[in-house]
């Protein structure tokens, strides 16, 4: 490896780490990602007291906590507020009215931000649902409305729970929503407590067991599956389809597509927007 001391990190170490990442969370690491793996794991290798990546591979095979730290370091947590704005615009125009009516009549609404990273998607979705009228939105927030926000990266979840960001990071959010649901102090912006109380942040491996018992009305899982291989994507989308209530909505990333068995249950409703067929 160019720039790496001989014996510290080699192709065999990269292949071993790639195999572990794929087995644990479905991430595919092509050969061109070797130096990315080195740069992200080198601090952990040093902190663990391992002199070489080979020794660290042995460590993470046996040590679950250390393996989790390594997986978190390898995950990509790039996101931003109101990313792929057409999804939120569609949700506001085509989905929100039904949910507001249901909540006002005493029904429940369940949402899932799967692969929520540091929370920007979660808060964008909830602000969109609560709407521009803060008074009406606060009344809706007190109804039977919950959002599960899950991710495998503990550091990303910690930032999401804190619900505080640089004020400039909120600029993509429509001004009326920012005014209704954020509070700015200096150069920091915090999500309104009424929005925060709707979300439940949980650590979850999408390839593992899902402890949730009920179904969801809407699932956002965007720009997560781009790191998976074809069979893994198809299995995951099929599981999402099963977890959607009839008529429920699935939003995925701009470069992702639904293929495989899930097509028997999901209809295309717009660019990377799908709806589960009624039972």
N, C-alpha and C positions, 0 to 999 in steps of 0.2 A: 504494500500500500504506500503510495507516494507520501512522504512527509511523516511516516509513522515508523518508529524504531522497530528494527527487526525483532520478531518474537513477541511483540506486544499485541498486535492485531493482524490477523491474516484472513485469507479467503475462507478457511475452515471455520474460524470464529464467526464470520459474517453469516455463513450458511447455517450454523447452529442457532444463532440468534434469530435469523429469519424463520427457521422452522418453529422455534418456540413462540414467536409473535403470531405466526399463522395458526398454530394449534390453540393458542390462548384466546385470541380476539379476532382472528380472521384476516389480519393485516398481511398484505402481500408486499414484500420488499424485494424489488428487482435488483440485479447486480449493481446497477448504477447508483444505488442508495448506500453503498458501503461506507462512504465517508460521512454521510449523514448519520448513520448508525454510530460510527466512531465518535463523532462530535457530541452526540446526545448522551452516549453512555459513558464516555471517558470520565466525567466527574463522579459518576456512581462507582466506577471501577476504583478510582482513587479513594473515595470515601469508605469503600468496603474493605480496604486494606489488601485487595487483590493486586498483584503486580502486573498481571496480563489479562487480556480479555478471555483467554482460555480458562484461566482460573475462575474468572467471573461467571463464565458459562456454567461451570460446575456448581458454583454457588447458587445461581438462580434456578437451576434444575431442582435443587433440594430445599431452597428457602423461599417459601411462598410470599412472604412480605417483601423480600428483595426482588423477586420476580415481578410483583405488582409495581414496584417503583420503576423497574426497567421498562415495563409495558407503558406506564404513564409517560415516561420520558420519550418513548418512541411515537406516541400518538401526536397527531397534528391538531392543534386547537385554534387554528385561524378561523375567525368568524367576525361578524360585525352587525350592528343594529340594522334592521330592515333590509337584510340581505335578500336578494331576489324579490324586490318589492312587489312584483306582480302576484306573488303568493298571498301577501297580506292584503293587497287590493281585492283579490278574488275572495278571500276569507271575509273581508268586510262587506262586500256586496252580495255574495251568494250564500254564505254560511251563517254569518253573524245574526241576521234577522230571525232565523228559525231558533237559534240558541237563546237569544234574548227573550223571545216569546215563551219558550219552554221554561226558562228560569223564572220568569214573572208569573207563570201559572203554577209554580211550585215543583217543577221537574228538576232533573239534574243534568249537568253537562260535565263530561270528563275528557280532558285533553292530555296528550303525551308529547313532550319534546324529547325525542330519543336521540342521544348524542348531543346533548344541549351545550356542551363545551362550557364556556365561561358565562353563559346566561343571556347573551344578547338576543338570541332567537326567542327564548322563553319570555322575556319582558316585552319584546316586540309583539308577540302573539297576544299576550294578555292586555297590553295597552290597546291593541286593535279591537279586541273583543269588548273591552269596557267602554270604548268610544270617546268622543271629544267632549261630551258633557260630563264633567266630574261628578256633579250631584247624582245624575242618573246612574253613572258608573259605580259610585260607591254603593248604591242600593243593589245593583247587580252583584257586586263583589260579596255581599252578605248572603247571597242565595247559595244553593247547593252546587257550587262551581269549584272544581279542583283541577289542577294541572300537575302531572308527574313530569319532572325534569330529571333525566338520567344521563349519566356519563360514566366512563370507566376511569377517567383521570381525576384523581382526588384534588389536585391543585386547581384544576379548572372549576370543579364544583365549589371549592372554597371561595373563589372569586365570584361565582354566580350567586351564592348565598349572601355574600356581602352586599350585592346589589348597588354598588357604587363604582362609577366609571369616570373617566375624563369627560368633561362637558362636551368637548369637541367630538367625542365618539357618538354622541346622541344626535348629531346633526342630520343623519339620513332619515330620522324619524320625523313624520309630518309635525309641523310646529304646534298644531292644535293638540295633538296627543302629548307632545313634550310638556306643553303648558299645563295640561290636566294631570299628568301622572309622574312628573319628576320634580325634584327640588334641587336647585343649584346653589352651591356654596363655594365661592371662589372659582377654581377651575375644576371642581368636582360636581358630579351630578348623581343623585340618589333616587332610586325608584320609590314611589310612594308606598308607605306601609300597607295600604289597602290592596295594592297589587301584590306585594310580597307575600301576604298571608294566604293567597290562593295557591301558591306554588309549593310543591314538596320535592326537595332535591334528594336523589338517591344514587348511590353507586351501583351500577349495573353493567354487566358484560352482555351485550346483545346476543352473543353466541351461547350464553349459558342459560340457566333456568330463569324463568320470569315468574316472580312470586305474586304478581298482580292477579286478582281473582276475576274482576269484571272486564267489560269491554270498554273501548274508547270511542268517542264520537269523532275525534280528529286526531291524527298522528302526523307530526312533522318529523321526518328523518332525512335531513338534507346534507349532501356532500359528506356522507359517512361511508356509503357503500362504494365510493370510488376507490377505496383502499382494499376492497375485497375481490376475490376471484368470482367467476361466473356462478358456479354452483353455490357458493356461500351467499351471494346476493339473492339468488332465487329462493333459497331456503328462508332467508330472513324476510323477504317480502311476503312469502306465503304465511309466515308466522304473524306478520303485521295484519294481513288480510283476515286471519282468524281472530285477531284481537280487536278488529273494528266491529262496531255495532252495524247492523244493516243500515245502509244509507250513510255510513260514516265516510270521512274524507282522509285521504293519504296524500301528503305533499313530500316530494323527493327533490334531490338536487338537479340543477340545470343540465348536467351531463349524465344523469342516471335515467334508466328506463325500467319499467316493470316487464319482466319476462318470466316464462315458466308457468308453474301451476297456478300462481296468483291471478293470471289472466282470466281464469274461470270465474273469479269472484269480483274483479275490479274492472270498471269501465273508465276509459280515458275521458276526462272532462275539460282538459286544457293542457297547456305545456307543463309537464311533470306534475299534473294534478289528477288524482284518481278517486273514484267513488265506489264503495262497495255496493253491489247490487242488493236490492231488498230481498229478504228471504221469501 
